[in-house]
Amino acid sequence: MESDSDTNIPQGEQSAYKLFESEQLDVIKNEHPDWNQKEVISAIQIRWKELEKTDKKDQLRKFKQIKDEDRKEDISLNETNMQVESK
């Protein structure tokens, strides 16, 4: 798989791209079961480039929402662990 620096995607969009990539991976594999990994990744990159900027912003917004939810979950787990340790 190519590294982020090889994708020609601006740094700020890379997280949104990774979310898009994970969403599209199974879709493309199901559409083209005979394609190898390089062909699948290439198709994902083409689809990303064809997306409108607003769609890319939506992907970034989704990524941030997931990240925030994960952070809240981590905080609550840490608080629970601290309470258990103090007993």
Secondary structure in CASP SS format (residue, H / E / C, confidence):
PFRMAT SS
TARGET T0000
AUTHOR 0000-0000-0000
METHOD secondary structure of the structure
MODEL  1
M C 1.00
E C 1.00
S C 1.00
D H 1.00
S H 1.00
D H 1.00
T C 1.00
N C 1.00
I C 1.00
P C 1.00
Q H 1.00
G H 1.00
E H 1.00
Q H 1.00
S H 1.00
A H 1.00
Y H 1.00
K H 1.00
L H 1.00
F H 1.00
E H 1.00
S H 1.00
E H 1.00
Q H 1.00
L H 1.00
D H 1.00
V H 1.00
I H 1.00
K H 1.00
N H 1.00
E H 1.00
H C 1.00
P C 1.00
D C 1.00
W C 1.00
N C 1.00
Q H 1.00
K H 1.00
E H 1.00
V H 1.00
I H 1.00
S H 1.00
A H 1.00
I H 1.00
Q H 1.00
I H 1.00
R H 1.00
W H 1.00
K H 1.00
E H 1.00
L C 1.00
E C 1.00
K H 1.00
T H 1.00
D H 1.00
K H 1.00
K H 1.00
D H 1.00
Q H 1.00
L H 1.00
R H 1.00
K H 1.00
F H 1.00
K H 1.00
Q H 1.00
I H 1.00
K H 1.00
D H 1.00
E H 1.00
D H 1.00
R H 1.00
K H 1.00
E H 1.00
D H 1.00
I H 1.00
S H 1.00
L H 1.00
N H 1.00
E H 1.00
T H 1.00
N H 1.00
M H 1.00
Q H 1.00
V H 1.00
E H 1.00
S H 1.00
K C 1.00
END
